[in-house]
Amino acid sequence: MKVSTCLWFERDAQAAVERYVALIPDSRIDHVQRAPGPWPAGQTGDVLMIAFTLGGQSFQALNGGIRAEYGTAASISVPCADQAEVDRLWAALTEGGSEIACGWLRDRWGVPWQIFPEILPRLLADPDPGVAARVFTAMQGMVKIDVAALERAAAG
């Protein structure tokens, strides 16, 4: 059995998926399903569903024909190797979107993302509770995560 997350878009699933696979390594469009006939949200030949791989994970994108709002209970989480990768993804995904807090953002389609450096969970799990607490406090004051600031907090 293979499980896949399906993202709902009004009409521009293809533009969103093309953007996502261009940004995230190990990503590709696997299949584009076009409508075989007219349907309430479009015409024959319109993109209906896209199967794609994002960072090695299976996803789907659906053109649902009406705008759907994403909540904050789920997001696409991307651990980044370093600050340069955080900065690159942050800039690309907030273009037309919005920053939230603590590494969270919404892209131009309203999809929530978590963009964070791989070092963050390691520092938060540090065996020294003082290190973990200082890093946690520092992170709570950030919008985009700053690796150097996390390292300074860890060092005390």
PyRosetta script that sets phi, psi and omega in degrees:
from pyrosetta import init, pose_from_sequence

init()
pose = pose_from_sequence("MKVSTCLWFERDAQAAVERYVALIPDSRIDHVQRAPGPWPAGQTGDVLMIAFTLGGQSFQALNGGIRAEYGTAASISVPCADQAEVDRLWAALTEGGSEIACGWLRDRWGVPWQIFPEILPRLLADPDPGVAARVFTAMQGMVKIDVAALERAAAG")
pose.set_psi(1, 135.4)
pose.set_omega(1, 178.4)
pose.set_phi(2, -119.1)
pose.set_psi(2, 129.4)
pose.set_omega(2, -179.2)
pose.set_phi(3, -103.0)
pose.set_psi(3, 141.7)
pose.set_omega(3, -178.7)
pose.set_phi(4, -139.5)
pose.set_psi(4, 142.1)
pose.set_omega(4, 174.2)
pose.set_phi(5, -86.8)
pose.set_psi(5, 134.5)
pose.set_omega(5, 178.2)
pose.set_phi(6, -109.3)
pose.set_psi(6, 124.9)
pose.set_omega(6, 177.7)
pose.set_phi(7, -101.5)
pose.set_psi(7, 133.9)
pose.set_omega(7, -177.0)
pose.set_phi(8, -97.6)
pose.set_psi(8, 130.6)
pose.set_omega(8, 175.6)
pose.set_phi(9, -127.5)
pose.set_psi(9, 154.1)
pose.set_omega(9, 178.5)
pose.set_phi(10, -67.0)
pose.set_psi(10, -60.4)
pose.set_omega(10, -179.2)
pose.set_phi(11, -145.5)
pose.set_psi(11, -8.2)
pose.set_omega(11, -171.6)
pose.set_phi(12, -114.3)
pose.set_psi(12, 41.0)
pose.set_omega(12, 177.8)
pose.set_phi(13, -58.1)
pose.set_psi(13, -40.0)
pose.set_omega(13, -176.9)
pose.set_phi(14, -64.3)
pose.set_psi(14, -42.9)
pose.set_omega(14, 178.5)
pose.set_phi(15, -62.2)
pose.set_psi(15, -41.9)
pose.set_omega(15, 179.5)
pose.set_phi(16, -64.4)
pose.set_psi(16, -48.4)
pose.set_omega(16, -177.9)
pose.set_phi(17, -63.6)
pose.set_psi(17, -42.4)
pose.set_omega(17, 177.7)
pose.set_phi(18, -59.8)
pose.set_psi(18, -39.2)
pose.set_omega(18, 177.7)
pose.set_phi(19, -65.8)
pose.set_psi(19, -47.6)
pose.set_omega(19, -178.0)
pose.set_phi(20, -60.2)
pose.set_psi(20, -48.2)
pose.set_omega(20, -176.4)
pose.set_phi(21, -69.5)
pose.set_psi(21, -24.0)
pose.set_omega(21, 176.0)
pose.set_phi(22, -74.2)
pose.set_psi(22, -26.3)
pose.set_omega(22, -175.7)
pose.set_phi(23, -90.4)
pose.set_psi(23, -35.0)
pose.set_omega(23, -171.0)
pose.set_phi(24, -104.7)
pose.set_psi(24, 123.5)
pose.set_omega(24, 176.9)
pose.set_phi(25, -59.8)
pose.set_psi(25, 158.1)
pose.set_omega(25, -179.5)
pose.set_phi(26, 59.3)
pose.set_psi(26, 44.6)
pose.set_omega(26, -178.3)
pose.set_phi(27, -130.1)
pose.set_psi(27, 151.3)
pose.set_omega(27, 179.4)
pose.set_phi(28, -166.5)
pose.set_psi(28, 159.2)
pose.set_omega(28, 170.7)
pose.set_phi(29, -88.0)
pose.set_psi(29, 124.6)
pose.set_omega(29, -177.2)
pose.set_phi(30, -94.0)
pose.set_psi(30, -36.8)
pose.set_omega(30, -178.2)
pose.set_phi(31, -162.5)
pose.set_psi(31, 139.1)
pose.set_omega(31, 174.1)
pose.set_phi(32, -115.1)
pose.set_psi(32, 118.4)
pose.set_omega(32, 177.8)
pose.set_phi(33, -97.4)
pose.set_psi(33, 121.1)
pose.set_omega(33, 178.4)
pose.set_phi(34, -100.1)
pose.set_psi(34, 150.6)
pose.set_omega(34, -178.6)
pose.set_phi(35, -66.5)
pose.set_psi(35, 127.4)
pose.set_omega(35, 179.9)
pose.set_phi(36, -76.5)
pose.set_psi(36, -8.9)
pose.set_omega(36, 179.5)
pose.set_phi(37, -162.1)
pose.set_psi(37, 174.6)
pose.set_omega(37, 177.9)
pose.set_phi(38, -62.3)
pose.set_psi(38, 148.5)
pose.set_omega(38, -179.2)
pose.set_phi(39, -146.0)
pose.set_psi(39, 165.0)
pose.set_omega(39, -173.6)
pose.set_phi(40, -54.8)
pose.set_psi(40, -27.3)
pose.set_omega(40, -177.0)
pose.set_phi(41, -103.8)
pose.set_psi(41, 2.3)
pose.set_omega(41, -178.2)
pose.set_phi(42, -178.2)
pose.set_psi(42, -167.3)
pose.set_omega(42, -175.1)
pose.set_phi(43, -113.9)
pose.set_psi(43, 169.3)
pose.set_omega(43, 173.9)
pose.set_phi(44, -53.5)
pose.set_psi(44, 132.4)
pose.set_omega(44, 177.3)
pose.set_phi(45, 90.6)
pose.set_psi(45, -13.5)
pose.set_omega(45, 176.6)
pose.set_phi(46, -65.9)
pose.set_psi(46, 150.8)
pose.set_omega(46, 176.5)
pose.set_phi(47, -66.8)
pose.set_psi(47, 125.9)
pose.set_omega(47, -179.4)
pose.set_phi(48, -102.3)
pose.set_psi(48, -52.8)
pose.set_omega(48, -175.3)
pose.set_phi(49, -143.5)
pose.set_psi(49, 143.9)
pose.set_omega(49, 175.6)
pose.set_phi(50, -125.7)
pose.set_psi(50, 127.7)
pose.set_omega(50, 171.1)
pose.set_phi(51, -95.1)
pose.set_psi(51, 129.5)
pose.set_omega(51, -179.8)
pose.set_phi(52, -147.0)
pose.set_psi(52, 160.8)
pose.set_omega(52, 178.0)
pose.set_phi(53, -111.4)
pose.set_psi(53, 129.1)
pose.set_omega(53, -179.1)
pose.set_phi(54, -125.1)
pose.set_psi(54, 112.0)
pose.set_omega(54, -178.5)
pose.set_phi(55, 57.9)
pose.set_psi(55, 35.2)
pose.set_omega(55, 179.4)
pose.set_phi(56, 85.0)
pose.set_psi(56, -2.9)
pose.set_omega(56, -179.1)
pose.set_phi(57, -105.0)
pose.set_psi(57, 145.3)
pose.set_omega(57, -179.8)
pose.set_phi(58, -79.9)
pose.set_psi(58, 131.7)
pose.set_omega(58, 175.9)
pose.set_phi(59, -136.4)
pose.set_psi(59, 165.0)
pose.set_omega(59, 170.4)
pose.set_phi(60, -132.6)
pose.set_psi(60, 152.5)
pose.set_omega(60, 173.5)
pose.set_phi(61, -129.2)
pose.set_psi(61, 130.8)
pose.set_omega(61, -176.0)
pose.set_phi(62, -117.8)
pose.set_psi(62, 131.9)
pose.set_omega(62, 168.7)
pose.set_phi(63, -87.4)
pose.set_psi(63, 102.3)
pose.set_omega(63, -175.1)
pose.set_phi(64, -89.0)
pose.set_psi(64, -12.1)
pose.set_omega(64, 176.3)
pose.set_phi(65, 87.6)
pose.set_psi(65, -18.4)
pose.set_omega(65, 174.9)
pose.set_phi(66, -130.6)
pose.set_psi(66, 153.2)
pose.set_omega(66, -179.1)
pose.set_phi(67, -71.9)
pose.set_psi(67, 132.4)
pose.set_omega(67, 175.7)
pose.set_phi(68, -118.1)
pose.set_psi(68, 140.5)
pose.set_omega(68, 179.4)
pose.set_phi(69, -94.7)
pose.set_psi(69, 135.3)
pose.set_omega(69, 174.9)
pose.set_phi(70, -88.9)
pose.set_psi(70, 137.0)
pose.set_omega(70, 173.9)
pose.set_phi(71, -83.1)
pose.set_psi(71, -167.1)
pose.set_omega(71, 178.5)
pose.set_phi(72, -110.5)
pose.set_psi(72, 5.5)
pose.set_omega(72, -177.5)
pose.set_phi(73, -76.3)
pose.set_psi(73, -15.2)
pose.set_omega(73, 178.2)
pose.set_phi(74, -139.8)
pose.set_psi(74, 149.2)
pose.set_omega(74, 178.5)
pose.set_phi(75, -153.9)
pose.set_psi(75, 167.1)
pose.set_omega(75, 172.0)
pose.set_phi(76, -91.1)
pose.set_psi(76, 119.9)
pose.set_omega(76, -174.3)
pose.set_phi(77, -104.5)
pose.set_psi(77, 125.7)
pose.set_omega(77, -175.8)
pose.set_phi(78, -127.0)
pose.set_psi(78, 105.3)
pose.set_omega(78, 173.8)
pose.set_phi(79, -77.4)
pose.set_psi(79, 127.9)
pose.set_omega(79, -176.1)
pose.set_phi(80, -106.6)
pose.set_psi(80, 145.6)
pose.set_omega(80, -177.0)
pose.set_phi(81, -65.5)
pose.set_psi(81, -34.0)
pose.set_omega(81, -174.1)
pose.set_phi(82, -159.1)
pose.set_psi(82, -179.7)
pose.set_omega(82, -177.7)
pose.set_phi(83, -63.7)
pose.set_psi(83, -36.4)
pose.set_omega(83, -179.9)
pose.set_phi(84, -60.7)
pose.set_psi(84, -40.5)
pose.set_omega(84, 179.0)
pose.set_phi(85, -70.0)
pose.set_psi(85, -40.4)
pose.set_omega(85, 174.9)
pose.set_phi(86, -57.6)
pose.set_psi(86, -48.8)
pose.set_omega(86, -177.5)
pose.set_phi(87, -62.0)
pose.set_psi(87, -43.0)
pose.set_omega(87, -179.0)
pose.set_phi(88, -62.1)
pose.set_psi(88, -50.2)
pose.set_omega(88, -178.7)
pose.set_phi(89, -68.3)
pose.set_psi(89, -39.7)
pose.set_omega(89, 179.9)
pose.set_phi(90, -59.2)
pose.set_psi(90, -48.2)
pose.set_omega(90, -178.9)
pose.set_phi(91, -62.5)
pose.set_psi(91, -43.9)
pose.set_omega(91, -177.3)
pose.set_phi(92, -68.8)
pose.set_psi(92, -41.4)
pose.set_omega(92, -175.3)
pose.set_phi(93, -80.9)
pose.set_psi(93, -26.0)
pose.set_omega(93, 177.8)
pose.set_phi(94, -84.7)
pose.set_psi(94, -9.5)
pose.set_omega(94, 176.8)
pose.set_phi(95, -63.0)
pose.set_psi(95, 111.3)
pose.set_omega(95, -175.7)
pose.set_phi(96, 81.7)
pose.set_psi(96, -1.8)
pose.set_omega(96, 179.9)
pose.set_phi(97, -112.2)
pose.set_psi(97, -148.9)
pose.set_omega(97, -178.8)
pose.set_phi(98, -150.0)
pose.set_psi(98, 147.5)
pose.set_omega(98, 175.2)
pose.set_phi(99, -83.4)
pose.set_psi(99, 148.1)
pose.set_omega(99, 178.1)
pose.set_phi(100, -115.7)
pose.set_psi(100, -90.1)
pose.set_omega(100, 179.6)
pose.set_phi(101, -170.6)
pose.set_psi(101, 157.1)
pose.set_omega(101, 171.7)
pose.set_phi(102, 52.5)
pose.set_psi(102, 39.1)
pose.set_omega(102, 179.0)
pose.set_phi(103, 88.2)
pose.set_psi(103, 3.1)
pose.set_omega(103, 179.8)
pose.set_phi(104, -96.5)
pose.set_psi(104, 145.7)
pose.set_omega(104, 175.7)
pose.set_phi(105, -151.9)
pose.set_psi(105, 168.1)
pose.set_omega(105, 171.1)
pose.set_phi(106, -121.2)
pose.set_psi(106, 133.6)
pose.set_omega(106, 177.9)
pose.set_phi(107, -80.8)
pose.set_psi(107, -178.5)
pose.set_omega(107, -176.2)
pose.set_phi(108, -61.7)
pose.set_psi(108, -17.6)
pose.set_omega(108, 178.4)
pose.set_phi(109, -97.1)
pose.set_psi(109, 1.9)
pose.set_omega(109, 178.8)
pose.set_phi(110, 88.2)
pose.set_psi(110, 1.0)
pose.set_omega(110, -179.6)
pose.set_phi(111, -72.4)
pose.set_psi(111, 128.0)
pose.set_omega(111, 178.3)
pose.set_phi(112, -80.9)
pose.set_psi(112, 140.1)
pose.set_omega(112, 179.5)
pose.set_phi(113, -131.3)
pose.set_psi(113, 151.6)
pose.set_omega(113, 167.6)
pose.set_phi(114, -116.6)
pose.set_psi(114, 117.5)
pose.set_omega(114, 179.2)
pose.set_phi(115, -115.4)
pose.set_psi(115, 112.6)
pose.set_omega(115, -174.7)
pose.set_phi(116, -144.8)
pose.set_psi(116, 153.4)
pose.set_omega(116, 177.6)
pose.set_phi(117, -76.8)
pose.set_psi(117, 146.6)
pose.set_omega(117, 180.0)
pose.set_phi(118, -57.1)
pose.set_psi(118, -26.0)
pose.set_omega(118, -178.3)
pose.set_phi(119, -69.2)
pose.set_psi(119, -25.4)
pose.set_omega(119, -175.7)
pose.set_phi(120, -57.7)
pose.set_psi(120, -54.9)
pose.set_omega(120, -179.7)
pose.set_phi(121, -63.2)
pose.set_psi(121, -32.0)
pose.set_omega(121, 177.5)
pose.set_phi(122, -64.8)
pose.set_psi(122, -43.4)
pose.set_omega(122, 179.5)
pose.set_phi(123, -68.3)
pose.set_psi(123, -37.1)
pose.set_omega(123, 179.0)
pose.set_phi(124, -67.8)
pose.set_psi(124, -22.8)
pose.set_omega(124, 179.2)
pose.set_phi(125, -100.7)
pose.set_psi(125, 13.3)
pose.set_omega(125, -179.0)
pose.set_phi(126, -56.5)
pose.set_psi(126, 138.2)
pose.set_omega(126, 179.9)
pose.set_phi(127, -64.1)
pose.set_psi(127, -20.4)
pose.set_omega(127, 176.1)
pose.set_phi(128, -85.0)
pose.set_psi(128, 111.9)
pose.set_omega(128, -177.4)
pose.set_phi(129, -61.0)
pose.set_psi(129, -26.5)
pose.set_omega(129, 176.9)
pose.set_phi(130, -66.4)
pose.set_psi(130, -42.0)
pose.set_omega(130, 177.4)
pose.set_phi(131, -62.2)
pose.set_psi(131, -51.5)
pose.set_omega(131, -178.8)
pose.set_phi(132, -57.8)
pose.set_psi(132, -42.7)
pose.set_omega(132, -178.5)
pose.set_phi(133, -66.7)
pose.set_psi(133, -42.1)
pose.set_omega(133, 179.9)
pose.set_phi(134, -65.7)
pose.set_psi(134, -41.6)
pose.set_omega(134, 178.7)
pose.set_phi(135, -65.3)
pose.set_psi(135, -42.4)
pose.set_omega(135, 179.0)
pose.set_phi(136, -61.1)
pose.set_psi(136, -43.8)
pose.set_omega(136, 178.5)
pose.set_phi(137, -63.4)
pose.set_psi(137, -44.3)
pose.set_omega(137, 179.3)
pose.set_phi(138, -61.8)
pose.set_psi(138, -45.2)
pose.set_omega(138, -179.3)
pose.set_phi(139, -59.8)
pose.set_psi(139, -38.6)
pose.set_omega(139, -177.9)
pose.set_phi(140, -63.8)
pose.set_psi(140, -21.9)
pose.set_omega(140, 178.0)
pose.set_phi(141, -91.0)
pose.set_psi(141, 1.7)
pose.set_omega(141, -176.8)
pose.set_phi(142, -101.4)
pose.set_psi(142, 154.3)
pose.set_omega(142, 167.4)
pose.set_phi(143, -100.1)
pose.set_psi(143, -73.2)
pose.set_omega(143, 170.0)
pose.set_phi(144, -83.1)
pose.set_psi(144, 136.2)
pose.set_omega(144, -176.8)
pose.set_phi(145, -72.8)
pose.set_psi(145, 134.0)
pose.set_omega(145, -177.7)
pose.set_phi(146, -112.3)
pose.set_psi(146, 109.9)
pose.set_omega(146, -176.2)
pose.set_phi(147, -61.3)
pose.set_psi(147, -45.8)
pose.set_omega(147, -178.5)
pose.set_phi(148, -60.5)
pose.set_psi(148, -40.5)
pose.set_omega(148, 178.9)
pose.set_phi(149, -66.9)
pose.set_psi(149, -36.7)
pose.set_omega(149, 176.4)
pose.set_phi(150, -64.1)
pose.set_psi(150, -43.9)
pose.set_omega(150, 180.0)
pose.set_phi(151, -64.1)
pose.set_psi(151, -39.9)
pose.set_omega(151, 176.8)
pose.set_phi(152, -63.5)
pose.set_psi(152, -42.3)
pose.set_omega(152, 178.6)
pose.set_phi(153, -63.0)
pose.set_psi(153, -41.2)
pose.set_omega(153, -179.7)
pose.set_phi(154, -63.1)
pose.set_psi(154, -38.8)
pose.set_omega(154, -178.3)
pose.set_phi(155, -72.6)
pose.set_psi(155, -19.2)
pose.set_omega(155, 177.9)
pose.set_phi(156, 87.3)
pose.dump_pdb("model.pdb")
